[in-house]
Amino acid sequence: MERLEGRVQGVELRPDDGFVGAVHLADGRRLEADLFIDCTGFRGLLIEDALGAGYEDWSRWLPCDRALAVPSANTDPLTPYTRATADEAGWRWRIPLQHRTGNGHVYASSFTTDAAAEAALLDGLDGPALGEVRPLRFVTGRRRSQWIGNCVALGLSSGFLEPLESTSIHLIQSGISRLMRLFPDAGFDPRLRDEYNRQSRLQFEQIRDFIILHYKATQRTDSTFWRHVAGMEIPDSLARRIDLFLSGGRVFKEGDELFSEASWIAVLVGQNIQPVGHDPLADALPPSVVRQQLAGLRAIIRKTAEAMPTHAAYIARHCAA
């Protein structure tokens, strides 16, 4: 295996079948291959610019289209969790690391200004900023086809879902695994391509629906942004999940989708979407037995938590940087 680096300047398509024949680099080299993996980011130099995959825009459901990021100094004690905080036109993240804290603000530019978003980010820091604020613009959605001919798009080239659930790395890994399971021979059987695209589309839509739920189920009415997302129409697939949960508290995981039943229940119940009924099988146990089992579970959790070291002590002993 030989590793070659360079900046892609052009893409050459084969005249007979429209497959990618070669890429041209800025230094004049021409590189041929049988299979091309497009990892060129939002631009999608191969899958979009050369092959015209098209982009499915989901901003009508996920209107946040910009992000700001800045590191800050740590505070003591070290917090053992990431925090997401709703803001006037989006949300802010805080991720404590050993030597700094990562901070960011994801927001909808149609509901606030860049200056106001930056001010909200800086005002919300727990410690002094350690660098300049870095901006990012995006459109949430996916390529209509993530495999065309002999080109497969991975990462930002394949699509982007805002980082509320930090799914980008998972989508890259699952895309690679899916490609390995459906790896083509020189004939590039279109049935492999179609199955890859079907599975990819389903996974993106499942994650999309889970993120939309965070916004749609909001109880906030204190800004135009939150009133907008609370009142917006949602995909039929998400509406069906909500209706099923309302009918009796049922949640089903479909195939190998990323988020478990527990994750869906946490967001649904956590944002006050309560079932109007319950599974009749729950009546098989007397309430007294259920209370006893829950009390035992609560005691086990408490005992385990009390025996655990602090976050800082664990890091110092096992994984200090």
Buried (B, 14 or more C-beta within 10 A) or exposed (E): EEEEEEEBEEBBBEEEEBBBBBBBBEEEEEEEEEBBBBBBEBEBBBBBBBBEBEBBEBBEBBBBBBBBBBBBEBEEEBBEEEEBEBBBBBBBBBBBEEEBBBBBBBBBBBBBEEEBBBEBBBEBBBBEBBEEBEEEEBBBBBBBBBBBBBBBBBBBBBBBBBBBBEBBEEBBEBBBEBBEEBEBEEEBEEEBBEBBBEBBBBBBBBBBBBBBBBBBBBEBEEBEBBEBBBEBEBBEBBEEBBEBBBEEBBBEBEEEBBBEEEBBBEBBBEBEBEBEEEEEEEEEEEEEEEEEEEEEEEEEEEEEEEEEEEBBEEBEEEEEE
